[in-house]
Amino acid sequence: MSAAPAMAMVLPSSPGQSPGDPLISRLPPVRGRLSVDAPLAGMTWFRVGGPAEVLFRPADREDLAGFLSACPADVPVTVIGVGSNLLVRDGGVPGVVVRLGGPFAGVTVAGTEVAAGAGALDLTVAMVAGQAGISGLEFLSGIPGTIGGALRMNAGAFGRELADVLVSAEAVDRAGVLHRVAAAQLGLGYRHCGAPADWLFLGAVVSGQPGTPAEIGARIDEIARQRAGSQPVRARTGGSTFANPPGHRAWELIDRAGCRGLVLGGAQVSEKHCNFLLNLGTATAADLERLGEEVRRRVYETSGVRLEWEIRRIGVGPGIGPGIGPGIGPGVGLCLSEGETP
Ligand SMILES: Cc1cc2nc3c(=O)[nH]c(=O)nc-3n(C[C@H](O)[C@H](O)[C@H](O)COP(=O)(O)OP(=O)(O)OC[C@H]3O[C@@H](n4cnc5c(N)ncnc54)[C@H](O)[C@@H]3O)c2cc1C
């Protein structure tokens, strides 16, 4: 999904200001782009949500590290990939949002290893590997995110996850310090990465086995066919909304709770895959988040299982704010309606 062009004011920045000043004036100078009040909705699959207070597109990793080391410590920094697992709340994201673009998207091959920048699409990594005769990475073609997002989520599909193929990763922390770590040091688990929350991944090395490009290409085609048959892949969605609880499949619990097709405002629980939420075209982030919380409430009522969000929610309300606890959210008003069930 291509991102809509951002309409934002681009301003020069100057260091040495105080916390009361506009954020942009407190940020260090960069070689990349700093944009004020930059729309983020077009950078996410859901296509909802408010702007970044400041959006930073670094020119390269030195630019990023230099910025982080000089950025005042009280300024929140959030990194995003291509927003395929992201719900940006309607009030936008305070602080600096970092988006890693082309300079971070390189992919190179050495033997049966592939080194990819954090901004590279998983699909690109699978394709480059396939063309080089490296098999075992085909599953990445079914995940519509970047390598940075795959590292943070330990993304997986078709029985494999990033942890199975990861050799090492590079990251920069909030102070601008570079870290190079072996895969085992990342504490990867099911949709979980144990790396410090302030790490911005810069890239990864993944490895496969020798294979035949034609056979790898056929497997990638098969994965695309299977996904198109089971997931709303062309919709405004965020992929699986909730992680599978131990011993359960989230979609089965959601189905049993009668939530398939449920509608709230412009948001709907997908008929095709009921662990996916959809923006039908007019949804706000609050519609989507409230619908998700209603699904959690109904699943808890029917099965006693508390679903946990897999989709990352960032930014501030209106709607359900960041302060919501681990339990069931507030009531969602009277606008719920059941959609058609198959
Ligand atoms: C149709 C559809 C199908 C999907 N199918 C699957 C699937 O089969 N398997 C699966 O695992 N996921 C799936 N997803 C979810 C999503 O594609 C993955 O979670 C993906 O890894 C997210 O990558 P992203 O670049 O879009 O990250 P974003 O959505 O932009 O961000 C997700 C999280 O990663 C963090 N992040 C992003 N980049 C970096 C970085 N450089 N450094 C540190 N943190 C970073 C963000 O801060 C955020 O917390 C699907 C999504 C959609 C829309």
The ligand as an ORCA input file, in Angstrom:
! r2SCAN-3c Opt
* xyz 0 1
  C      -3.089     -7.366      5.725
  C      -2.088     -7.573      6.831
  C      -1.581     -8.846      7.054
  C      -0.654     -9.065      8.091
  N      -0.149    -10.329      8.270
  C       0.781    -10.544      9.242
  C       1.332    -11.861      9.432
  O       1.015    -12.807      8.736
  N       2.254    -12.004     10.423
  C       2.658    -10.968     11.212
  O       3.513    -11.166     12.092
  N       2.142     -9.723     11.039
  C       1.226     -9.490     10.079
  N       0.699     -8.230      9.914
  C       1.127     -7.138     10.831
  C       2.357     -6.346     10.371
  O       2.544     -6.451      8.969
  C       3.635     -6.786     11.096
  O       3.514     -6.649     12.495
  C       4.852     -5.969     10.622
  O       6.011     -6.566     11.162
  C       4.798     -4.494     11.046
  O       5.816     -3.808     10.341
  P       5.660     -2.262     10.011
  O       6.881     -1.820      9.287
  O       4.373     -2.025      9.303
  O       5.628     -1.653     11.471
  P       4.621     -0.552     12.055
  O       3.224     -1.072     11.944
  O       4.888      0.765     11.465
  O       5.056     -0.564     13.580
  C       4.780     -1.696     14.368
  C       5.644     -1.630     15.633
  O       7.013     -1.788     15.256
  C       7.763     -0.680     15.719
  N       8.811     -0.398     14.739
  C       8.671     -0.188     13.414
  N       9.868      0.050     12.857
  C      10.782     -0.015     13.851
  C      12.189      0.143     13.929
  N      12.940      0.454     12.864
  N      12.792      0.007     15.138
  C      12.071     -0.276     16.247
  N      10.740     -0.441     16.243
  C      10.104     -0.315     15.046
  C       6.781      0.468     15.872
  O       7.214      1.420     16.817
  C       5.543     -0.291     16.351
  O       5.628     -0.543     17.738
  C      -0.223     -7.981      8.894
  C      -0.731     -6.694      8.647
  C      -1.652     -6.495      7.631
  C      -2.169     -5.109      7.384
*
